[in-house]
Amino acid sequence: MEQESRLIEARLEQPTEVVAESRRYVSGTLRDREVVTAVSGFGKVAAAATTAWVLDRYAPTCVIFGGVAGGLGLG
């Protein structure tokens, strides 16, 4: 997901980077909309912590998640 996040960040106008709680957040403007990107890491706890931080700091009107979920069957 890091690669996808970087593609969005490359299109941001006036990007600002913040590192908090071992996570990197980049905010800026994309097509006249304020946007924040973040990569939470693995697991639902990391996703919840990242989302809570973004909600508290930026108070977004919309949240979009992208990710991969699955398992590995061995046997």
C-alpha positions in Angstrom: 0.0 0.0 0.0 3.0 2.3 0.4 3.4 2.5 -3.4 -0.3 3.4 -3.9 0.0 6.1 -1.2 3.1 7.6 -2.9 1.2 7.9 -6.2 -1.5 10.0 -4.5 1.1 12.0 -2.6 2.9 12.9 -5.8 -0.2 14.7 -7.1 -0.8 16.7 -3.9 -0.4 20.5 -4.0 1.5 21.9 -1.0 2.1 18.5 0.7 2.8 18.5 4.4 4.3 15.5 6.1 3.7 14.6 9.8 5.2 11.6 11.6 3.3 10.5 14.7 3.0 7.3 16.6 5.5 5.7 14.1 3.3 6.4 11.1 3.7 8.9 8.3 0.8 11.2 7.3 0.9 13.4 4.3 -1.8 16.1 3.7 -2.3 18.5 0.8 -4.8 19.5 -1.8 -5.9 17.3 -4.7 -8.4 18.8 -7.2 -9.5 21.5 -4.7 -10.1 18.9 -1.9 -8.1 18.6 1.3 -6.6 15.1 1.3 -4.6 13.0 3.9 -2.8 9.8 3.2 -1.4 7.3 5.6 -0.3 3.7 5.6 -1.3 2.0 8.8 0.6 -1.2 8.7 -0.6 -4.7 9.4 -3.8 -5.6 11.3 -7.0 -4.2 12.5 -5.4 -2.6 15.6 -3.0 -0.6 13.4 -5.8 0.4 11.1 -8.0 1.5 13.9 -5.2 3.5 15.6 -4.3 5.3 12.3 -8.0 6.1 11.6 -8.5 7.4 15.1 -5.5 9.7 14.8 -6.7 11.1 11.4 -10.2 11.6 12.7 -8.9 13.5 15.7 -6.4 15.6 13.9 -8.1 16.4 10.6 -11.9 15.7 11.2 -12.5 14.5 7.7 -15.9 14.4 6.1 -15.0 11.2 4.3 -12.6 8.3 4.9 -11.6 5.9 2.1 -9.7 2.7 2.9 -7.7 0.5 0.6 -6.0 -2.7 1.6 -5.4 -6.3 1.3 -6.9 -9.0 3.5 -6.5 -12.7 3.3 -5.0 -15.8 4.5 -2.5 -18.4 3.5 -3.8 -22.0 3.4 -1.0 -24.4 4.1 -2.0 -28.0 3.6 
